[in-house]
Amino acid sequence: MTSIDSPAEVSETLVAAINAGDLPGALGLYRENAVLLAPDNQCARGAQAIEDLLRGLVTMQVEMETRIENVIEVGDIAVASEAWTMRLYTPGGASSEQHGQSIVIFTRGRDGWRFLIDAPWGLRAPSSHSERAGTQ
């Protein structure tokens, strides 16, 4: 994967990969030790767990859009809030939409910017006491 020059580009590249059904491309945007908060508020930790969640999105053939609303960069760390829309299609052709407000932390390394913490549904209290960010 090529170097990504800004946090906004990470999000835009993720949306393009999901919309294109490119699971490896989407997964490559996350740090090896990244966390992705699932819709059920569980923390997917690391490449395999994140791949499982992203595979679900790719398999459902969703159509996503995102818009970064605020980004604060300090050195090699950035935090952003994003508004997103996801359209879900049924095999019969019906569709529904979900909207959300993400909180995202990015880090910059030799390979450019990547996701470290991706919370597409924002930060909510964990659904179980053992699933806190940073602990297991």
N, C-alpha and C positions, 0 to 999 in steps of 0.2 A: 504494500500500500504506500502511496506517496505521502510526503509530509503535508500536514494540514496546518495552515498558517494562522487560524483564528478559532476561538471557541464556536462562533456562529457557523463556521464552515463544517465543524464536526457535526452539529445538529442537522445542517442541510444535507450533508453527505449521508447521514443515517436515514433520513427520510427518503432520499433518492434510492438508497440500497433496499430499504423495506418495500418501497413501491415497485421496484424492479424484481423483487423476489431474490435478491442477492444476499443470502445468509452469511457467507464468508466475509463479504464486504461490510455488512453491518457489524458483525462480531469483531472485526479488526479495528473498530473505532473505540473499543473499551480496553482499558489497562488490564493487565493480567489479574490484578487483585481488585478489580472494580466491583461495585455493588449496583444492582438494578432492582428497584423496588417494584414488586409485582402488584397487579390490581387487587389481590387479596391481602396486600400489605406485608407479605413475606419478603425477606431480603434474599435475592438471588446473588450469591457470592462466588466470584471467579468465573472463568471462561465457560466451563461446562454448564453451570446453572444458568448463566446469561444466555448461552446458546439455546438451551431448552425453551426459555421464554421467547427469544427472538424467532425461533423456529415456528412457534405458535402463530405469531403475527404474519410471518411469510406464508405459512400454510393457509391461513384464512384469506389471503390475498386482499389485505386491507389497503386503503388509499389514505395516506397521511399528508398533513400539512403542518408546518410549525412556523412560529414567528418569535424570535428572541425579543423580549421587551426590555430587559436590563442586563448588562454584563459589567462586573467589576473584576478587573485584573490586578493582581499584585504579584509581580515577578512571574513565576511559572505556575501559578494557581489562579483560577478564575471561577466565579460563581455567577450563575445566570438564572433568570426566570424566563420561562417560555410559555406562550399560549399554543395549544395544539388542537387539531381536529383529526379524528380518525373515522373514516367511513367503512362500515362493514357491509359486505354483500352476501346474501344467502344464495344457494344454488338456484332458487326460483327467480332470482333477479331483484328481490326486495332489498332495501338498504336501510341502515340506521346510522346515526352519527353519535359519536362521543366527543366531548370537549373536556379539556383539562388545563391545568396550570402546573407546569413542571418547575422543579428546583433542581439545578444541575451543578455539579462541581467538576471542573476540567483541570487536568494537569498538562504541562508542556514538558516534553522530553526530547531526546535526539530525533525521534520520529514525528515531532510536531505535537499538536494538541490532541487529547483523547479524553473520553469520559472516565471519571473516577467514581463519582456517585451520580446516578441517574434516578430521580424520583419523579416519574411522569404524572403521578397523582398528588404531588406535593408531599409534605411531611405530615403524617398522621401518627397517632400513638400506635405502637406495634400491637398486633392482634394477639401476641403471646409474649410473656415476659422474657422468653429466651431469644427473641428475634429483635434485639436492639442493634442499631447501627454500631459496628465496632466490637460487638460481643457475640458469642454463640453459646 
